[in-house]
Amino acid sequence: MATITKPDAVAMDSQKLEQVNQLFQRQIDEGLHPGAGLAVYRYGNLVLDIYGGIANTEPVTSDTMFVLMSSTKPLTASCMYMLKERGQIDWDDLVSKHWPKFAQNGKETVTIRHILTHRGGFPQTPESLLWTDWADWSKVTHAMEQAPTIYPPGKTLAYHPINYGWVLAEIVRRVDGRTFDRFIAEELAAPLGIENTYVGLPAGLESRISPIHLMEDDADTSGYSGTFSRPEVWRCIVPGANGVATASDLARFYAMMERKGSLDGETIVQSATVEGAVELQVEGIDQSLGLFAQRSLGLALADERMGKSTGNPLNTFGHGGAGTSIGWADFDSGLAVGYITNGFRGSPTNNARLAAISQAVRDACI
């Protein structure tokens, strides 16, 4: 576990960091969510690692894991960065080059870049693939093979909430030979020292995960908060949505990215790989979300939930999780942040609480 660095050693104001702590606790006290965790790195040094509130019936501890929802997506994307760096894939490879049966129902021209930038054209999770089927990987891959496009591949930005992760995971399996849960455990989590991060939870750890608490009755028309609070779902491989982690692990991932691929003497990917991964690929109104979005390869850029940059907004990259969380890093400020709550809220109140924390962290920089 990383040790806490004194704020003044990395040009942060200790009093303003204490204000971050107070805001963190106030959000819990005001009932915005039952529990949460927050960790902050600057220049690769951990400066804040706090947690509080209630997970389910027990207090949140340093080992409490939270459901990441779509904050999982960059962790998944990083596995693709490794394969690209090793020469096993190229961004403009057809998915069908590695997975021939994928080339059906309009998906013949879908590339890996399209998947990472949400331009594959098949954003909707197949209704026939129930959560009770997710544990059967053959059913998952068959559903992805059969999924029809509703937009021409490469032409339309339309967020793929779940399909994104399943397609990338099957590419990993076919190219590397390991299942996705093994690959991310062995190639990312173990070397980086994020020991409380999983996509596909091993049996026996369920008691350490906080379920998601629906805070506003109309906030979750998708039913995600209930589905992704099921232990059976935590054990499945859903790399677009069901990762679990502590806030300190999520922040550590972003600290590695902010340091351009290396942290504490361990290199996950080369600096050039990170630089390519965070370059703007597409921007415009996302047809799934109805919002303006800027995306690189598996990452969101300049998201309002990440606070306001004092430098180039496109140097801030990360991803949010539906109704709950945010993780981000900023090359200009040297910050890396993981903030995970267990209270599912609608966008107006969710975005406001996440942005408030992110901005308070930014404001603590000297």
N, C-alpha and C positions, 0 to 999 in steps of 0.2 A: 504494500500500500504506500502511495506517495506521501511524503511528509509535507506539512504545511510550511510554506515560505512566508517570511514576514513581508507585509505589504510594501513597506518602504524599499525593500530590496528589488522590487520590480515596478517601482514608481506608481504605487497605488496608495490612496489616502485611507488610513486605518479607520478614521471616523466615518468616512463615507461608506466604507465596507460594512461598518457596524450598522449604518442606515439600511444597507441591503438586507442585513440579517433581520432588522426590525420590520422591514417591509415584508419579508418572507413570512415572519411569524404573524404579522397583522393580517395577511391574506387568509391564513388558516383561521385565526380568531374571528374574522368577519364571515366565515362560512363559505368562502369561495371554493374550497375543496377540503376534504377531511385531512389529507396528508400530502406531503411533498418532500422532494429532495432537490438541493441546488449545489452545484459545484462550479468553481471558476478557476481557470488557469490564466496566467499571463506569461508570455514568452516561454512557455513550456513548464512553468512552475505553478504548482497548486497553491492558491492563496485563500480559497474558501471551500469548505465542504460541510454543509449543514443539512439537517433533516428534522422533520417534526410532524406532529399530528398523529392521526390514526390510520393504519393500513386497512384493517377490516374491523376487528375488535381489539387488536393489540397495537401498541404504539409503533410508529415507524422507527426503525433503527438504521444504523449505517449499512446493514446487510439487506435491507428491504429492497426487493426488486419491483419495479413498476412496469406495466405494459407500455411499450413504446408507441404503439399504433404506427403511423407512418414515419415517425422518427427512426424507425428501423431501416428505411430505404437507403440512406447513405452508407450504413454498415454493409448492406447488401451490395451497393455499387462498388464499395472498396474491394470486394472480392473480384469484381470484373477488372478493376484497375490492375490487380496482380496478374490476372491472366493475360491482359493486354501487354503489360510490361515483359512478361515471359515469352511473348511472341506466339501465344496459343490462340489468340483471337485478334481481330481488328474491328474497330468501331463500325466500319461499313460492311462487315460480313453480313450476308443474309443469315437470319436465324436458321433458316432451313439448311445452310451449309453444315451446321453442326447437329441439326435435328430435322431430318428430311420430312417427316410427317407433319411438321408444323405448317408447311406450305399448302394450306387449304383455305377455302372460303374467304378469299381476298387477301390472305396474309403472305402470299408468295413473294412479295417485294419488301417485307418488313426486315429491317436491319437491327443489329444490336444497338446502334446509335438511336434509332427510333424508339426502342424500348426505354432506354435510359432517359430520353427527353420527352416521354409521354406523347409520342407521335405514331404509335403503332396502329392506331385506328380501331382498336377493339377494347375500349375502356371498361365495358360492363362485365362484371363477374357473372358467369353463366348461371342462370336461375336454377338449372338442373343440378348444379354442383352445390349440394347442401353442406353446411359446416360439419355434419356428421360423416361426410365423405372425405374430408380434408386429410385424414390420417392415412388414406389409401393413395399413395403417390401415383399409381397407375391411373386412378380415376382423375386425379388432378391434371396429369399430363394429357390424357385423352380429351378432357374438357378444353384445355388450351389449344390442342390441335383442331378441335371442332369449332372453336369460337369464331363467329363471323365478324368481319370488319363492318363498322358503320361509317367510317371515314376512310378516304384513300390513304394508305400508309405514307408517312412522311409529310403530309400536307396540312394536318390539323393538330394543334396543341389541345389535347384532351386527356386530363389526368386519369391514369389507370390505377385505382386504389389498391387492388389485390393482384390483378393479372401480372403487373410489373414484376413482382417478386417471384411468382411461380415460373415465369419464363426465364428469368435470369438464373434461378436456382437449377433449372433443368439444363441450361447451357453449362453451368459449372459442373454438374454431374457428368454430362457427356464429354466435356473437354478434359476434365481432371480425373474423373473416375470415382471420386468421393462424393457421398451425399452432401447436400449443402450444409446441414448442421455440423457435420464433421469438418468440412472445409473451413467454415468461419471460426470454429473452435480452435482448430490447429494452426491456421494461417493468420488469423487476426487476434482473437481473444488471448490465446496463450502467450504469443511473443510480446504483445502490447501490455500484458498484465491486467487485462480487464476480465477478472475472474468471476464476475457476477453478471455476465452478458451471455445470452443464449438466443438462438433462433431455432426452436425445437427443444423444449425444456426436458432435460433428463428426469426420469421418474424419481420421486422422492423429494423434490425441491419445491413442490407446490405451496407448502405452508409459508414460504418466504416471499411469495408474490402478493402484492396488494391487488385485489380486484378493482375494477373501475366503478365509481359511484356516479350515477346520473344525477346531476345537480339541478337541471332545468328540464321539466317534463317534455318540452318540445324541442330539445337540443339535439336529439339523436333519432332522426327519422329512419336511419339506416339500420338501427338495432345493433350497431357495433359494440356499444358499451356492454351489452349483455353477452353477445357472442364471444368477445375477447376477454371476458371475465371467467370463462369456463376452463377449468384445468385440462379438459380434454383438448381444447383448442391450443392452449399453451404448449402442449406436447407435439403439436403438428408443425410442419414446416410451411410457414406462411411469411416469406421474407419481405413482403410489402407492408406487413402490419403487426405481426405477433412476436416481434423481438421483446425480450425483457432485459432490464438492466437497472443498475443503480445510477443515480445522477452522477456520481463521481466517475463511473465507467464511461458514461456518455460524454462527459466533459473531457475525459482523457483521450477518447477517440478524436475529438475535435482539436485537442492540443497537438496530437500527432499530425493532423492535417495542417494546422496553422504553422507548425514547424517544418512543413513540406516533406512529411513522410517519415521522419525519425523523431524518437523521443526517448530520453534517458538511455542513449546508446544503442537502441534497438531500431533498425530500419525496417519499416513495413513496405514502403514503396519509395522509389526515387523521387527527388524533388521535381524533375521534369514531368513525371507522371501526375503528381498533384497539380502542378501548374496547368496541365492540359485538362484535367478533370474539372477544374473550377471555371474554365473559360465559358463565357456566355454562348449558348448554342441556339436558343430560341426565345422569343418574347412575343407577348400578345395576350389577347383574351383567351383564357383557358375555357374550352367549350364544356368541360365537365363541371367546372367550378363557377363559371360566370365571372371570373375575376382576372385582372391583369396579372401575368406571371412572367418571371424571367428565370430560365433554367439552364443549368450546365448539365454535365453527365451525372445524373442521379441526385443533383443538389438544387435547392432553390436559392436564388440570389436576391439580396436586398429586400428581404421579407420584413414587413412592418413589425412582426413579433420579435425581431432581433435588435430593436432599438435603432437610433439614428446614427449612422456613421459620420465621423468628422472628416473622413477621407473619401475615397471612391466607393460609393455604395455597392458596386459590383465586386468589391473585395471582401464583402461579407457573404458567407455561404453557410448553408445548413439545411434544416428541414424541421417542420412541425409535425406533430402527431394529432390526429383528429380529436378536437375538444379537450386536449390534455397537456401537451408538452411542446418544448422547443429545444433544439440543440443547434449551436452555431459557432463559427469562428470568424475572425476578422484579421486579415493580413496587416491592415494599417495600424490597428491598436494592439495587436498581439494577444487579443483575448480569445478564449475558448470557454464556452458555457454549456452546461447541461442543466436544464430545469424541467423536472418531471412532476406532474401532479396526478392524483388519482381521482380528481373530480372532473367529469365530462360536462362541458358547458358549450353553449352556442357561440358562434364566432364573435359577436360583439363583446361579450364579457370574457371569453377565453382569450381573444387577442389582446384585450386591454390588460389583463393581469400578466400575461407573458411579456408584453412589451414594457410594462412598468418595471418588472424585474430586470429585463435586458438593459433598459435605459439606466437604471440605478447602478448596475454594474459598470456601464460605460462611463457614467459620471464620476465613478470612484477612481478613474485613471488620472494621474497627474500629468 
